[in-house]
Amino acid sequence: MPQGTVLQHPDAIRHFQSLCDACQELSNRFHGPSELRLYADGYLHALRRTAVLDPLSQRRLEELVDRWIMDPSSFIGPDGDPRTLFESETGRR
């Protein structure tokens, strides 16, 4: 990972882990990439509004989340199979 986006602030690391856990849980309930992006955007917006993190830590967190959430390998499907990620139960055969 490039040095510019490494999270060093303990609170930023905790928020990243919390966001990762929440997005994985949402994907387990068959929420798609656009819904995960909306959730992450709202989470990051709330952090910005409350100024919990210093501006540099906030920017690094946002950059990391942008890359992470767009990478399909960041998630696994509800049954543990990455190939079934974002498939609804009704869409399965």
C-alpha positions, 0 to 999 in steps of 0.5 A: 500500500502506498505510504500516503494511504497507510492508516496510522491513527488508531481511531481511523483504523477502528473506523475502517474495521467497523466499516469493513465489518458493516459492509461485509454484513450488508453483502451477506444480506445480498446488498449490492455494490451501489448500496455498500457505496452509499453506506460507506459514503454516509459513514464517512460523511458522518465522520467528517461532520463530527470531526472525530479524525484530523483532516489527514487521517480522514483523507487517508481513510476516505482514499483507502475506503474508495479503493477497498470498496471497489475491489470485489475481492474485499468481500465474500458471498453469504455462503463463503463463496466469492462467486455468489457475492451479491446474488439474492436467494431468489436469483439462485438455482 
